[in-house]
Structures are given as C-alpha cells and as structure tokens.
Amino acid sequence: MTNYQLGNNIQLIIIRGAPGAGKSTLGRRLKKKFPGGALLELDNFRGMLNVDWNDEQQHRIALKAAAMAAKSFSSEGVVPVIVADMFLPEQLDYFLAEAGEINYEIISLLADKITFEKRLSERKEGFKEMEKAMTINESIETNPVANE
C-alpha cells in the first residue's frame, strides 16, 4: 500500500470486488494516503438514500447520484475520489458514463474462499452469502475491465 502511486492526472480510483474482498478497508487506507481526496463507499451511499436493495432502478439512481458526487468533488479539486463498490461490468459502465470525462484507475480485488469465510462470518450485518460472494469473485477474476 505504501508504494501505490497515483497515475498521471488520475481523478478517480474505483475499487471493485465481491462483498468481503476488502474494498472498504482498501478505500480507507487510500484515503489516508491521499488526505486531500474523498471516499465514497456505495453501500453507505445507498443506505443514506434508503435504497430498496431489491429494486434495480433505485440502484441505478444511487449509482448516478454517486457518479455526480464524484464528478463534483473532482471538478472542485478534491482528488482523488475513491469509490468502492462491487461494480459488476454493467454497473461500472453505467457509473463511468454518468461520471463523464474523468481520468480513472480501477483496482479489482480478489479473495480466496478462506478469506471470504472469515470475513463474511465476522460481519454483524449486511451481505453474508458465501456462494454469491464466490460467484462474484470468479466473475471479476475472469472478466477484466479497462484501466484495471
């Protein structure tokens, strides 16, 4: 982590991965490394907006709102904006389209089954579905995205 260097003119760092892969932890560490930036954890963002977790349209609205927030921070010189979410390819494409012309890097996190078992079992609330986490992890591993 201490050796991570921000690329030229990067305004946005996207952290993607399955629940339990360490997105929030990495996001907080990057925020400490870049104290002039901002951290948007989309789970918290959706919770703040009181999104119905089963309503895809509400998720898209939350993604759009988060993209607008990232764009606003960046345009005001608050960089990098660090955004952490699962970001499956369709969600990532939508978020980036809404964020507009912004230079970004993507960090995709992967974890092994033992790590998921430990992290998900330690959660007091939230996502705890091991099989779904492993499926998402495999999807991220086998479907790399641009700027990753």
Secondary structure as GFF3:
##gff-version 3
##sequence-region A 1 148
A	DSSP	beta_strand	12	17	.	.	.	ID=ss1
A	DSSP	alpha_helix	23	33	.	.	.	ID=ss2
A	DSSP	beta_strand	38	41	.	.	.	ID=ss3
A	DSSP	alpha_helix	42	48	.	.	.	ID=ss4
A	DSSP	alpha_helix	56	75	.	.	.	ID=ss5
A	DSSP	beta_strand	81	85	.	.	.	ID=ss6
A	DSSP	alpha_helix	89	99	.	.	.	ID=ss7
A	DSSP	beta_strand	104	109	.	.	.	ID=ss8
A	DSSP	alpha_helix	113	122	.	.	.	ID=ss9
A	DSSP	alpha_helix	130	142	.	.	.	ID=ss10
###
